[in-house]
Structures are given as C-alpha cells and as structure tokens.
Amino acid sequence: MEIKKVFPADLYYTVSVAELNLEQYLKIYHFSGTESFPALPDERGTLLAWCVAGKLICKISGERCEISPDYILLASSTDIDTVEPLTKTKFEGTIIYVSESIFVNRQRLYFRKLRSAEIDELTTLIQLIDTEINKVREVRVRVVESLLRALIISIQNPVQASGNKDTGVPAILRNFARLISRYHHSPAYFYAEKTGSKYPETE
C-alpha cells in the first residue's frame, strides 16, 4: 500500500485536562500471540501498533496493510476497517489506543521499520507510560501526556534515533524522564531544548 507521511510531530495538539480518566481514554495492550484484537472505544483516537513477532494484517481506509516484526504503525482508529484475527497471524507486540480527549491526531497514517537502536528507546517509553498509569497522583495525566508526545516524536524523527549507538537506555531518555517529573506542564519544545534535541519545525 502507499504510505503517506505528514510531519511534524507537533500536529498532535494536546487537549487533555488534569482530571482526565486515563483508564477510559488510554488503552495499552501487550500481545503474546494468543489474544484477540481488543474492542476499541467508539471515540475517535490514534492507534499505535508495534509488531515484535508474527504479523498484524488489517485494512486501513479500504487498503490492505501488513505490519511485520520491527515495524510500527500510527493511524486514526476510525480509519481501520478490519483486522485479521491475531491468533491466526500470531501477532506479538504492543497496541496503544489514545483518545482525542488526550490529543488530536492531525496525521492520518504513518508506517515504517524501526532501527535496532530505536527498540530500547521505544521499550523504555512504553514501560514509563505503563508505570505512570498505575500511579495514583494528581499529575499523572500530564506526565503520561508528555511521555506519549515523546513517543510520537521519537517515532516520527528516525534521524535522531539512528545516531544513537548506545546499547543501554539512552541518556536523553533518562534526562527526559527526570524533566517531566519536575516540569510536567511544559510543552514538547521545552523538553527538546532541555535535552539538546532539535524540535521539528512546521512547513
């Protein structure tokens, strides 16, 4: 299928509020090859699918899309027409649904293969999101929102990720985690400046 890419990552416009119910508007599923595709909420949102093993085969806006190991997909949840049974395709990996109550996805479709250096970054960010969701504290929505934004930026900005040859957790992620814990109300460009990253410019 033809994959259309829209940049930059700041097309994701944040609309969340501190008292937002994360459990209702953010769903994270980890698959081991034996589960079924989840029933997603009716509300429009963004779907992120990361394949580790097997395949994710679906139709997006009427076109067949096949996600194989180490590929990642970002799409509007309402554009996904059908998904072949995951037990049939032996899909292993992670699927994340983010409601528009958290941020509005202005990008319809994004699809690419992850570089080996990006795997650790993606794993770390998802683990941080999982951890923050389980915390009972007033600022967790803002922290999760910032982590989700960092996840989207890292996926859409492969040039920066490809230059990281550290096999451990990158220093930029460790610094980022500390920053969002302290400055959880700040926009994405604030973290980019603090960590020395280049924030994408609008065209």
C-alpha positions in Angstrom: 0.0 0.0 0.0 1.1 3.6 -0.5 2.2 5.1 2.8 1.6 8.9 3.2 3.6 10.7 5.8 2.8 14.0 7.4 5.2 16.0 9.5 6.0 17.3 12.0 5.0 15.7 15.3 3.5 18.9 16.7 0.5 18.2 14.6 -0.6 16.4 17.7 -2.5 19.2 19.5 -2.9 18.5 23.3 -6.4 18.9 24.7 -6.2 16.9 27.9 -7.1 18.1 31.4 -5.6 17.1 34.8 -8.7 15.2 36.0 -9.0 13.1 32.8 -9.8 9.4 33.3 -6.7 7.8 31.8 -8.2 4.3 32.1 -11.1 5.3 29.9 -9.1 7.3 27.2 -5.8 5.4 27.0 -5.6 1.7 26.4 -2.3 -0.3 26.2 -2.4 -3.9 25.2 0.6 -6.3 25.2 0.1 -9.4 23.0 1.9 -12.7 23.2 0.3 -14.4 20.1 -2.7 -15.9 21.8 -5.0 -12.9 22.3 -7.7 -11.4 20.2 -7.8 -7.8 18.8 -9.5 -5.7 21.5 -12.8 -3.9 21.1 -11.7 -0.3 20.9 -13.7 2.6 22.3 -16.2 4.3 19.9 -14.5 7.6 20.4 -12.1 8.7 17.6 -8.4 8.4 18.5 -4.9 7.3 17.5 -3.8 3.7 17.2 -0.2 2.8 17.5 0.8 -0.8 16.7 4.3 -2.2 17.2 5.0 -5.7 15.9 7.6 -7.9 17.6 6.7 -11.2 16.1 4.0 -12.6 13.8 2.0 -10.1 11.8 -0.8 -7.6 12.1 -2.9 -7.6 9.0 -5.6 -5.0 8.6 -7.5 -2.8 6.2 -7.0 0.9 6.6 -9.3 3.1 4.5 -10.0 0.1 2.3 -6.3 -0.7 1.7 -4.6 -3.8 2.9 -1.8 -3.1 5.4 0.6 -5.7 6.8 2.7 -5.0 9.9 5.6 -7.4 10.3 8.3 -7.6 13.0 10.1 -4.4 13.9 7.5 -2.3 12.0 5.4 0.4 13.6 2.1 1.9 12.6 0.3 5.1 13.5 -3.2 5.6 12.2 -6.5 7.1 13.1 -8.6 4.4 14.8 -11.6 5.3 12.7 -9.7 4.5 9.5 -9.1 0.9 10.5 -11.8 -1.1 8.8 -11.0 -4.7 9.6 -8.2 -6.7 11.5 -7.5 -10.3 10.8 -7.6 -12.5 13.9 -4.4 -12.0 15.9 -4.5 -15.7 16.9 -4.3 -16.5 13.2 -1.5 -14.1 12.4 0.4 -14.9 15.7 0.8 -11.2 16.4 3.1 -10.4 19.3 3.8 -6.8 20.3 2.0 -3.7 21.6 -1.1 -1.9 20.6 -1.8 1.6 22.1 -5.1 3.5 21.7 -5.1 7.2 22.6 -8.4 9.0 22.6 -8.8 12.5 21.2 -9.6 13.6 24.7 -5.8 13.3 25.3 -4.6 14.7 21.9 -6.0 15.2 18.4 -4.2 13.3 15.7 -3.9 15.5 12.6 -2.0 12.8 10.8 -3.9 10.1 9.1 -1.2 7.4 8.6 2.5 6.7 9.3 4.3 3.4 8.8 7.9 2.4 8.9 10.5 -0.1 10.1 12.3 0.7 13.4 16.1 0.7 13.5 17.7 -1.5 16.0 18.9 1.5 18.1 15.3 2.6 18.5 14.0 -0.6 20.1 15.3 0.2 23.5 14.0 3.7 23.4 10.5 2.6 22.4 10.5 -0.1 25.1 11.6 2.3 27.8 9.0 4.9 26.9 6.2 2.3 26.9 7.4 1.0 30.3 7.4 4.5 31.7 3.9 5.1 30.4 2.7 1.8 32.0 4.3 2.7 35.3 2.8 6.2 35.4 -0.7 4.9 34.6 -0.6 2.8 37.7 0.4 5.6 40.0 -2.3 7.4 42.0 -1.3 11.0 41.9 -2.7 14.3 40.7 -0.1 15.0 38.0 0.0 11.5 36.3 -2.2 12.7 33.3 0.3 15.4 32.5 3.3 13.1 32.9 1.6 10.4 30.7 0.7 13.0 28.1 4.3 14.2 27.9 5.5 10.6 27.6 3.0 9.9 24.8 4.2 13.1 23.0 7.8 11.9 23.4 6.8 8.5 22.0 5.2 10.1 18.9 8.2 12.4 18.3 10.7 9.6 18.6 8.7 7.5 16.1 8.4 10.4 13.6 12.0 11.5 14.0 14.2 8.5 13.0 17.2 10.6 12.1 18.0 11.4 15.7 17.3 7.9 16.8 19.6 6.4 14.2 22.6 8.4 15.5 22.3 6.8 19.0 24.7 3.8 19.2 24.3 3.3 23.0 23.0 -0.2 23.6 21.7 0.7 27.1 18.9 3.2 27.9 19.9 6.5 26.1 20.9 9.4 28.4 18.3 11.6 26.6 15.5 9.4 27.8 16.9 9.3 31.4 17.1 13.1 31.4 13.6 13.4 29.8 12.0 11.2 32.5 13.5 13.4 35.2 12.4 16.6 33.4 8.7 15.6 33.0 8.6 14.6 36.7 9.6 18.2 37.6 8.1 20.3 34.7 5.0 18.2 33.8 3.0 21.2 32.4 5.6 22.2 29.8 5.2 21.8 26.0 7.2 19.5 23.9 9.7 22.1 22.7 10.7 22.8 26.3 11.9 19.2 26.7 13.6 19.3 23.3 15.6 22.4 24.4 16.5 21.0 27.8 17.7 17.7 26.3 19.5 19.3 23.4 17.2 17.9 20.8 16.1 19.6 17.7 12.3 20.1 17.7 10.7 19.7 14.2 9.6 22.9 12.5 6.4 23.3 10.7 6.5 23.6 7.0 
